[in-house]
Amino acid sequence: NRYAHDPVGLDGNDDAGTLSAWYLLASTGFYPVAGTLDWAVASPLFERVEVDRPGDAPWVVRAPGTSAEARYVTSVTVDGVEVGPGVVDEATLRGGEVVFTLSEAP
């Protein structure tokens, strides 16, 4: 079957869904820095995202007012504590509420 739910199920699907998973994760405003336990901070696409994490508290990401114009991250807090800039370690993102403050200017 050329459309099965496995690595050979889609012609040309040589990443087996990895690129789609990365895109969804990056749209939360974070993406992993390869070879480290760090996460780079980026502009989120959505005003609110909740990620259920088995064994950990849910991860709630809020970015009030996010838009194509307000795409510059001015601050990030995790459970009310400012983190960053630019990179956050994995232990900081174990669960809780992440809030982005965005601006139209860098």
Secondary structure as UniProt FT lines:
FT   TURN            2..3
FT   TURN            7..8
FT   TURN            11..12
FT   TURN            14..17
FT   HELIX           18..26
FT   TURN            27..29
FT   STRAND          30..32
FT   TURN            34..35
FT   STRAND          38..41
FT   STRAND          48..51
FT   TURN            54..55
FT   STRAND          59..62
FT   TURN            64..65
FT   STRAND          72..78
FT   TURN            79..80
FT   STRAND          81..83
FT   STRAND          87..89
FT   HELIX           90..93
FT   STRAND          96..103
//
